[in-house]
Amino acid sequence: GWYKECFWQTRRHIASVTLDYIQSHIKISIRVTLFQ
């Protein structure tokens, strides 16, 4: 039903936001490591 659909869209959204956060964090970590 609509509840399950909403649940999956929310999880997909959270997953993509989390991935974006992790990727940007990794880029910052690499930059910090290189310039130390």
MIBAMAR-514879 format. One record per residue (C-alpha): residue in three letters; z, x, y. Coordinates in steps of 0.5 Angstrom, whole numbers, padded with zeros to 4 digits, always signed. Last residue first. Layout:
% MIBAMAR-514879
ALAZXY...
***
This chain:
% MIBAMAR-514879
GLN+0013+0099+0036PHE+0006+0096+0038LEU+0003+0095+0031THR+0010+0092+0028VAL+0010+0087+0034ARG+0003+0085+0033ILE+0004+0084+0026SER+0010+0080+0027ILE+0007+0076+0032LYS+0001+0074+0028ILE+0006+0072+0022HIS+0009+0067+0027SER+0002+0064+0029GLN+0001+0063+0022ILE+0007+0060+0020TYR+0007+0055+0026ASP+0000+0053+0024LEU+0002+0052+0017THR+0008+0048+0019VAL+0004+0044+0023SER-0001+0043+0018ALA+0004+0041+0013ILE+0008+0036+0017HIS+0001+0033+0019ARG+0000+0032+0011ARG+0007+0029+0010THR+0006+0024+0015GLN-0001+0022+0013TRP+0002+0022+0006PHE+0008+0017+0008CYS+0003+0013+0012GLU-0001+0012+0006LYS+0005+0010+0001TYR+0007+0005+0006TRP+0000+0002+0007GLY+0000+0000+0000
***
